[in-house]
Amino acid sequence: MSRDFKLNEDYYKNSMQYWWPKIKDIPGIPMPKTIMVKSKDEWWWSVLDGDNLPTVHTYELNEAADELGYPVFVRSSFLSAKHQWRNTCYVDSPETLLTNLCRLAEEGYCRIPYIPADAFFFREYIQMASEFTAFYNDMPIAPEQRYFVKDGQVQCRHFYWPEESIHHPSIRDWGEALAKMSILHPQENEVLSLMAERVGLRLGGLWSVDFCKADDGTWYLIDCALAINSYHPENCKFAHISHL
């Protein structure tokens, strides 16, 4: 992949550098504490070639993680590579921080379009209401809901984890557990819909807005993306017009 590849303007809106500053101060919407550390793409290419990060930048990265405390959730501007969990976004000690960040950068470089490692977001790790783990690295599967919002109006919502997306679950009766987590009570839907609409008004256009439920019952806003770049169940009436 060419290191000179540039993301188009629309796709760049999926960057947390774009949407996070626009929504982070909306009152009444729980969000993980977040620290952004700007980086430089060429530094991570050099690391993958066997060089070291600049000492000052290494200090900045460690300082951000220390401020939030371990374990800490880390992602790049565009992705968390969460299916690799313990090797990428979930960092449980200072000893693995730089290794995980390097893997995050590498994951972006393997994507089409190529995703730069131009910033990292350190996020407070919140214990979610997980019923089991899946994939290869103990990733917790928790209640998550995705809302599609157009100009501040909810079009539809969906449980984040379709059954066919789950691989290598940690328990035998995982299907029953997943079905239980997919249930959203009317009062919860009302609250999340209002939150999603407020986010949509800030961002404008058509977006997906993701929420995850914590152990204490609190729903946290965890991610946003352009609807055209977000998974949409085929049986939803908005599936083929979500980009309009």
PLY file of the C-alpha trace (Angstrom):
ply
format ascii 1.0
element vertex 244
property float x
property float y
property float z
element edge 243
property int vertex1
property int vertex2
end_header
0.00 0.00 0.00
1.35 3.41 -0.95
2.24 5.61 1.99
1.06 8.60 -0.04
-2.55 7.40 -0.19
-5.02 10.07 0.95
-8.50 9.43 2.33
-11.28 11.28 0.56
-13.04 14.04 2.46
-16.25 12.11 3.08
-14.51 9.02 4.43
-12.43 11.20 6.76
-15.65 12.05 8.63
-15.43 8.55 10.12
-12.28 9.67 11.92
-12.71 10.21 15.64
-10.71 13.38 15.11
-13.67 14.65 13.09
-16.72 13.58 15.08
-15.45 13.43 18.66
-14.82 17.19 19.12
-18.31 17.88 17.80
-20.15 15.69 20.29
-17.93 15.26 23.36
-19.45 18.17 25.28
-23.12 17.30 24.77
-24.52 17.26 28.33
-26.46 14.29 29.65
-24.87 11.65 27.39
-22.52 9.27 29.23
-19.24 8.80 27.38
-15.93 7.24 28.47
-13.28 9.72 29.57
-11.11 10.21 26.51
-7.65 11.60 25.81
-6.44 12.20 22.26
-2.74 11.98 21.49
-1.77 13.28 18.06
0.80 11.18 16.25
2.62 11.03 12.91
2.08 8.34 10.36
5.74 8.22 9.35
6.76 7.36 12.91
4.74 4.15 12.86
6.00 3.16 9.42
9.48 3.55 10.89
8.60 1.42 13.91
7.37 -1.33 11.61
10.70 -1.04 9.82
12.52 -1.65 13.11
13.15 1.87 14.42
12.00 3.40 17.71
9.39 6.06 18.33
10.67 9.50 19.32
11.24 9.48 23.08
8.95 12.46 23.63
6.08 10.73 21.84
6.60 7.53 23.83
6.31 9.64 26.97
3.07 11.27 25.70
1.48 7.89 25.01
2.44 6.45 28.39
1.29 9.60 30.16
-2.19 9.38 28.61
-2.56 5.74 29.62
-1.31 6.46 33.14
-3.78 9.31 33.55
-6.76 7.05 32.82
-5.27 4.00 34.53
-4.97 0.39 33.43
-6.66 -1.43 31.90
-7.24 1.19 29.24
-9.03 1.04 25.90
-7.05 2.46 22.97
-8.03 3.03 19.37
-6.75 4.93 16.36
-8.75 7.66 14.67
-10.61 5.10 12.58
-10.48 1.70 14.25
-9.93 -0.34 17.39
-9.36 -3.76 15.76
-11.42 -5.03 18.68
-11.70 -8.59 17.41
-8.03 -8.95 18.26
-8.77 -7.45 21.69
-5.77 -8.22 23.93
-3.37 -7.59 21.06
-4.85 -4.24 20.05
-7.42 -2.09 21.88
-7.36 -3.67 25.35
-4.17 -2.74 27.18
-3.79 -4.08 30.70
-0.25 -2.93 31.52
2.43 -0.42 30.45
4.55 -3.31 29.18
2.16 -4.05 26.30
1.09 -0.51 25.40
3.52 0.23 22.57
3.20 -3.28 21.13
-0.58 -2.95 20.98
-0.36 0.51 19.42
2.00 -0.83 16.78
-0.48 -3.58 15.95
-3.26 -1.00 15.70
-1.18 1.01 13.25
-0.37 -2.10 11.24
-4.03 -3.10 11.14
-4.86 0.25 9.57
-2.10 -0.10 7.01
-3.55 -3.42 5.86
-6.98 -1.90 5.13
-8.40 -0.61 1.88
-8.62 2.33 1.97
-5.35 2.67 3.85
-5.91 4.08 7.35
-3.25 6.40 8.79
-1.94 6.23 12.35
-2.22 9.98 12.83
-3.72 9.95 16.33
-4.62 7.59 19.17
-7.55 7.88 21.54
-7.11 6.60 25.07
-10.44 5.79 26.66
-11.47 4.97 30.18
-12.09 1.24 30.39
-15.65 0.61 31.53
-16.77 -2.84 32.62
-19.65 -3.64 30.32
-22.57 -5.98 30.99
-20.93 -8.84 29.13
-22.41 -12.34 29.23
-19.51 -14.10 27.50
-16.41 -13.53 25.39
-15.74 -14.44 21.78
-13.21 -14.50 18.96
-9.63 -15.38 19.82
-8.61 -12.90 22.47
-11.32 -12.85 25.14
-13.28 -9.97 23.67
-16.35 -9.31 25.88
-19.68 -9.47 24.07
-22.02 -6.96 25.69
-25.42 -5.34 24.99
-24.83 -2.83 22.17
-27.36 -0.92 20.14
-26.79 0.95 16.89
-29.04 3.85 15.90
-29.20 5.27 12.41
-29.93 8.98 12.56
-30.62 11.35 9.67
-30.36 15.07 10.42
-31.24 14.48 14.06
-34.08 12.02 13.46
-33.81 8.31 14.27
-34.54 6.14 11.25
-34.04 2.74 12.84
-32.06 0.86 15.45
-30.51 -2.61 15.59
-28.79 -4.89 18.06
-25.10 -4.62 17.24
-24.24 -8.35 17.28
-26.07 -10.53 14.73
-25.78 -14.19 15.65
-23.73 -15.03 12.56
-21.06 -12.51 13.58
-20.06 -14.45 16.71
-17.09 -16.83 16.49
-15.42 -18.95 19.15
-17.79 -18.05 22.03
-16.62 -18.88 25.53
-19.83 -20.55 26.73
-22.01 -23.32 25.32
-25.36 -21.51 25.60
-24.09 -18.32 24.03
-27.06 -18.03 21.66
-29.45 -17.74 24.58
-27.19 -15.19 26.25
-26.96 -13.17 23.04
-30.73 -13.16 22.63
-31.09 -11.91 26.20
-28.64 -9.08 25.59
-30.46 -8.04 22.43
-33.60 -7.12 24.34
-34.02 -3.36 24.77
-36.76 -2.18 27.11
-39.03 0.61 25.80
-37.76 3.06 28.43
-34.17 2.38 27.41
-35.03 2.84 23.74
-36.68 6.17 24.49
-33.60 7.45 26.32
-31.14 6.17 23.71
-33.23 7.55 20.86
-33.13 11.02 22.39
-29.37 10.75 22.88
-28.84 9.57 19.31
-30.94 12.42 17.96
-28.91 14.98 19.89
-25.72 13.50 18.48
-27.23 13.49 14.99
-28.13 17.17 15.23
-24.52 18.02 16.07
-23.10 15.97 13.21
-25.69 16.58 10.49
-26.39 14.16 7.67
-26.80 10.42 8.12
-24.85 8.62 10.83
-24.74 5.47 12.89
-24.47 6.03 16.64
-23.45 3.14 18.90
-24.22 2.63 22.58
-23.01 -0.08 24.99
-24.46 -1.04 28.38
-22.23 -1.07 31.44
-22.42 -3.42 34.40
-24.24 -0.78 36.43
-26.94 -0.37 33.76
-25.60 2.88 32.30
-25.63 3.16 28.52
-22.47 4.80 27.11
-22.07 6.39 23.72
-19.00 4.63 22.30
-18.78 5.25 18.55
-20.08 7.13 15.52
-19.62 6.62 11.79
-21.15 7.60 8.49
-24.15 5.38 7.82
-22.85 4.42 4.39
-19.80 2.85 6.07
-21.80 1.10 8.82
-23.30 -2.39 8.89
-27.04 -2.40 8.26
-29.22 -5.54 8.40
-30.50 -6.41 4.94
-34.06 -6.89 6.18
-34.37 -3.28 7.35
-36.32 -0.97 5.02
-33.54 1.61 5.31
-30.73 -0.80 4.41
-30.42 0.28 0.78
-31.19 3.98 1.19
-29.00 4.68 4.23
-26.55 6.63 2.06
-29.15 9.01 0.60
0 1
1 2
2 3
3 4
4 5
5 6
6 7
7 8
8 9
9 10
10 11
11 12
12 13
13 14
14 15
15 16
16 17
17 18
18 19
19 20
20 21
21 22
22 23
23 24
24 25
25 26
26 27
27 28
28 29
29 30
30 31
31 32
32 33
33 34
34 35
35 36
36 37
37 38
38 39
39 40
40 41
41 42
42 43
43 44
44 45
45 46
46 47
47 48
48 49
49 50
50 51
51 52
52 53
53 54
54 55
55 56
56 57
57 58
58 59
59 60
60 61
61 62
62 63
63 64
64 65
65 66
66 67
67 68
68 69
69 70
70 71
71 72
72 73
73 74
74 75
75 76
76 77
77 78
78 79
79 80
80 81
81 82
82 83
83 84
84 85
85 86
86 87
87 88
88 89
89 90
90 91
91 92
92 93
93 94
94 95
95 96
96 97
97 98
98 99
99 100
100 101
101 102
102 103
103 104
104 105
105 106
106 107
107 108
108 109
109 110
110 111
111 112
112 113
113 114
114 115
115 116
116 117
117 118
118 119
119 120
120 121
121 122
122 123
123 124
124 125
125 126
126 127
127 128
128 129
129 130
130 131
131 132
132 133
133 134
134 135
135 136
136 137
137 138
138 139
139 140
140 141
141 142
142 143
143 144
144 145
145 146
146 147
147 148
148 149
149 150
150 151
151 152
152 153
153 154
154 155
155 156
156 157
157 158
158 159
159 160
160 161
161 162
162 163
163 164
164 165
165 166
166 167
167 168
168 169
169 170
170 171
171 172
172 173
173 174
174 175
175 176
176 177
177 178
178 179
179 180
180 181
181 182
182 183
183 184
184 185
185 186
186 187
187 188
188 189
189 190
190 191
191 192
192 193
193 194
194 195
195 196
196 197
197 198
198 199
199 200
200 201
201 202
202 203
203 204
204 205
205 206
206 207
207 208
208 209
209 210
210 211
211 212
212 213
213 214
214 215
215 216
216 217
217 218
218 219
219 220
220 221
221 222
222 223
223 224
224 225
225 226
226 227
227 228
228 229
229 230
230 231
231 232
232 233
233 234
234 235
235 236
236 237
237 238
238 239
239 240
240 241
241 242
242 243
